[in-house]
Amino acid sequence: MFFGVFHLHRIWALVERSSYAKFWLSVLQSRGIIYFILLAIMMLLCLGGFIAFVRNRRYNFWWRYLYLLGGAYVVFDLFAIYFELPVWKEVIYTMFDTSNSNWTLIWGGGFIGMGALSLVLGIRLIMTYMGQRNIRMKTRRRGRNR
């Protein structure tokens, strides 16, 4: 769910291309405090997701593998940016090229769409969990009253 919320910030990329690209390229190039805070947060979230995945092995439905793959991609992305892999650097510059004719497709269809789907799935899972929890609680109460 956090992944989905994170990607929804990219709506800014559709509204104001140049300021969005300028801000993120400056964060990536300067490697200041914002960069390292984001790096730490993303790594902690990925680590937490991996731990949750392993702890719940017997309950891993198909969609949990999608989250695992997404987390693996994020970790790769963070390290590729940190170690300035030449190929990945070129990908980043292409993504933030505001004159790119595929800008809307990349940011709108790709990242924002992926984030929205992830957010909806997360909300649905929480609602399902809460519904199951309420059923268990009602069942326990009925068992005590007999």
C-alpha positions in Angstrom: 0.0 0.0 0.0 2.9 2.4 0.8 4.3 1.6 -2.6 1.0 2.7 -4.2 0.9 6.0 -2.2 4.6 6.6 -3.1 3.9 6.3 -6.8 0.9 8.6 -6.7 3.2 11.5 -6.0 4.2 11.2 -9.6 1.0 12.9 -10.7 3.3 16.0 -10.3 5.2 14.7 -13.3 2.1 15.0 -15.4 1.2 18.4 -14.1 4.6 20.1 -14.2 7.2 18.2 -16.2 10.2 20.5 -15.9 10.0 21.1 -12.1 9.5 17.4 -11.4 12.4 16.4 -13.5 14.6 19.1 -12.2 13.8 18.3 -8.5 14.4 14.5 -8.9 17.6 14.8 -11.0 19.0 17.3 -8.4 18.2 14.8 -5.6 19.9 12.0 -7.5 22.9 14.0 -8.5 23.5 15.9 -5.3 23.2 12.9 -3.0 22.2 15.1 -0.1 20.2 14.4 3.0 16.9 13.9 1.0 18.6 11.3 -1.1 19.9 9.3 1.9 16.6 9.6 3.8 14.7 8.2 0.8 17.3 5.5 0.3 17.0 4.4 4.0 13.2 4.5 3.9 12.9 2.5 0.7 15.5 -0.1 2.0 13.7 -0.5 5.3 10.3 -0.9 3.6 11.8 -3.5 1.2 13.5 -5.3 4.1 10.2 -5.2 6.1 8.3 -6.6 3.1 10.8 -9.4 2.6 10.6 -10.3 6.3 6.8 -10.4 6.2 6.9 -12.5 3.1 9.2 -15.1 4.7 7.3 -15.1 8.0 4.1 -15.8 6.2 5.3 -18.4 3.7 2.3 -20.7 4.2 -0.1 -17.8 3.4 1.7 -16.5 0.3 -0.9 -16.1 -2.4 0.1 -15.2 -6.0 -0.1 -11.4 -5.4 2.6 -11.6 -2.7 5.1 -12.8 -5.2 4.4 -9.6 -7.2 5.3 -7.5 -4.1 8.4 -9.6 -3.7 9.4 -9.0 -7.3 8.6 -5.3 -6.9 10.8 -5.0 -3.8 13.6 -6.8 -5.6 13.4 -4.3 -8.4 13.4 -1.3 -5.9 16.5 -2.7 -4.2 18.2 -3.1 -7.6 17.1 0.4 -8.6 18.5 1.9 -5.4 21.9 0.2 -5.8 22.1 0.9 -9.5 21.6 4.6 -8.8 23.9 4.6 -5.8 26.7 2.9 -7.6 26.0 5.0 -10.8 25.8 2.1 -13.2 26.3 3.7 -16.6 23.4 1.8 -18.3 21.1 2.7 -15.4 22.2 6.3 -15.5 21.2 6.5 -19.1 17.8 5.0 -18.3 17.3 7.6 -15.6 18.2 10.5 -17.9 15.9 9.1 -20.6 13.0 8.9 -18.0 13.5 12.5 -16.9 13.9 13.9 -20.4 11.0 16.3 -20.5 11.1 16.5 -24.3 10.6 12.7 -24.6 7.4 12.0 -26.5 6.7 9.0 -24.2 6.7 11.2 -21.0 3.0 10.8 -20.3 3.1 7.0 -21.1 6.1 6.5 -18.8 4.8 8.6 -15.8 1.1 8.3 -16.3 0.5 4.8 -17.6 3.6 3.2 -16.1 4.4 4.6 -12.6 1.1 6.2 -11.6 -1.0 3.3 -13.0 1.2 0.8 -11.1 1.0 2.8 -8.0 -2.8 3.2 -8.2 -3.2 -0.6 -8.8 -0.9 -1.3 -5.8 -2.8 1.1 -3.6 -6.2 -0.4 -4.6 -4.9 -3.9 -3.9 -3.5 -2.9 -0.5 -6.8 -1.3 0.5 -8.7 -4.4 -0.7 -6.4 -6.7 1.3 -6.9 -4.6 4.4 -10.6 -4.6 4.0 -10.6 -8.4 3.5 -8.4 -8.8 6.6 -10.6 -6.6 8.7 -13.8 -8.4 7.5 -12.2 -11.8 8.4 -11.1 -10.4 11.8 -14.6 -9.2 12.5 -16.1 -12.6 11.6 -13.6 -14.3 14.0 -14.4 -11.9 16.8 -18.2 -12.5 16.4 -17.6 -16.2 16.3 -15.6 -16.1 19.5 -18.3 -14.0 21.2 -21.0 -16.4 20.3 -19.0 -19.3 21.6 -18.6 -17.6 25.0 -22.3 -16.9 25.3 -23.3 -20.5 25.0 
